[in-house]
């Protein structure tokens, strides 16, 4: 049986092996769905089959095998799109290339089990298949690298933009305080501005450190001890109030608040949610944080009223470097987020064995819900 016909007739077994291999790769973040694991694999195999069935002469085959590919031209290919999406969900470049290696091995192993006699036709089929899958790998790797470059450039642009505002504030504060005419009352006001700017920059630096840890393959370290979730929420409100003195925060707690919690980490989680809510709120409504607990689970919700977050944005809101478009300039006024706050919040919730989700509507506002087990079951998350 020709290899191209074998692939067409055995797509499901090949895709099952692809999915199994992709699932075995250690990818940080939330669980990856079956659809994401199989991303564009079927389309890539169908493209490979079409390529193998094209009749080529010796000159065409030689040109094809020796011509380099430095960029992708023409219509976007399934392999190129696959490379871009793999970069976005956290695959490394070695993991991406390993997927194609595994696909090559799976197809040839399954096919050769049905080929009883070696022949020139079979050898040609293998050569054509290898050329086609190498082409797909190269297209995927090119798009992965391009996506990585865009992500890095976006990250640096956001970071430089968001650091500029608090740095300018501190620079002007230093100039004002150095004047002999600076009064005690003005010094107090200037000091408060410096404190807010320092708090904003500290949040950015902390988020950068945690992001770097996760991208280097590490896990978010948590050390749960017996603690009071209500007190943790109050600490988060104090931190957010210092960064957003014009915003009103309201806290309420009900039920059982004592449990196994890493207090500093959860305070960071809730501070990130509160800071996010404060940036995107309407001026006439407070940001609320409610905590409730029962025998097994603690639930914390942070709510604000503002523009509705589109459903499509809710699916990617916890991804790193995502900033919501809430105004004409695509950024909240006075935003100090580099697009990592919600990503860090998700990582902290996951490290506690919990979950985090978001809902948004004009009537009910935007609500982030964190669910945490009151008794720590995630021992493996402890440590660095």
Secondary structure, DSSP 4 states (H G I P E B T S, - for coil): --HHHHHHHTHHHHHHHHHHHHHHS---SSPPPHHHHTTTHHHHHHHHHHHHHS---HHHHHHHHH---SS--SSPPHHHHHHHHHHHTT--HHHHHHHHHHHHHHHHHHHHTT--S--HHHHHHHHHHHHHHHHHHHHHHHHHHHHHHHHHHHHHHHHHHHHHHHHHHHHHHHHHHTSTT--HHHHHHHHHHHHHHHHHHHHHHHHHHHHHHHHTT-------EEEEHHHHHHHHHHHHHHH-TTS-EEEEEEE--EEEE-HHHHHHHHHHHHHHHHHT--TTS-EEEEEEE-SSEEEEEEEE-SSPPPHHHHTTTTSTT-----STTSS-TT----S-HHHHHHHHHHHTT-EEEEEEETTTEEEEEEEEESS---GGGS--
